[in-house]
Amino acid sequence: VLCPIAPDQIAAYFDRMTDLDSKTNTSSSAKAASAAPLLSSVHELRRPVYIGSVNWVGLGMLYQREVQRFLKIATQTLAAPVITSILFLMVFSVAIGERASFAGDIDFVTFLVPGLVMMNVLQNAFANTSSSLVVSKVQGNIVDLLMPPLGPGELLFGLAAAGMTRGLCVGIVTAFALVILGGGTLPPHPMIAIGFLILGAFALSFAGILAGIWANKFDELAAITNFVIQPLTFLSGTFYSVDRLPAPFDVIASLNPVFYAIDGFRYGMIGIADRPLMTGFYCLVAVNVVLAILCYKALRSGYRLKS
């Protein structure tokens, strides 16, 4: 049974609905008005960020990431090379000791220390840049390096600077440890030593970038390290004077760019060198320029990085 509804009741019902609609619209407009400044501030914060010719923020973050990566495992990246150098020093001190001397009555242990320091610097600069790229490839997060708004030059400098930083850190710790053990003196030319240290570290950092770009697996990277980098560092006058090599091995050793890094650093540390200092300086500058150009072109093309 349907109950009849009076016309006045119907009119009163629709009047109440109209009042509710008007109140709802009023409260909504008030909320929108109060939220307008907040939305405008949010839009201002989300505006496109202007990046100049160099993305300094991104470059700094890349450098910081690479430095923190090796500092988190300092036992492996800093302490282990120092232990290796101490073992080398102990073995050669016992085996040769003071039976060998060089120009200016320099004993063999004093001659050996700069070579060990520089060898650690070069090997760790190479390991930092090459392992960073290969680990990113193996783990599948190389996109984190390619997607940010960083150009090839910024990527190159960020990676190379971090590799140079690791090499310098290892070199400082190694030199401090070896000097404590009685294997060194105050350097007569500290600025020359620092200059050749930086040039050598940058050269091997660039070489590490090239190796990391080319290698897709740890086996390929290990092959480069074992068959290229270690022979270059061990056969570069680290443990001996090149002048004492018979011909033609002395000439062949002079063609090794790593030799000039160690020779120049040794001159800065103990004041003796096998070759003219400027020859080594020009050679290292040329090697750095060539390797930097090759790295830039490889990063710009995305060779073995984007495929």
Salt bridges, closest charged atoms under 4 A:
GLU66 OE2 - ARG65 NH2 2.68
GLU66 OE1 - ARG69 NE 3.51
ASP243 OD1 - ARG275 NH1 2.73
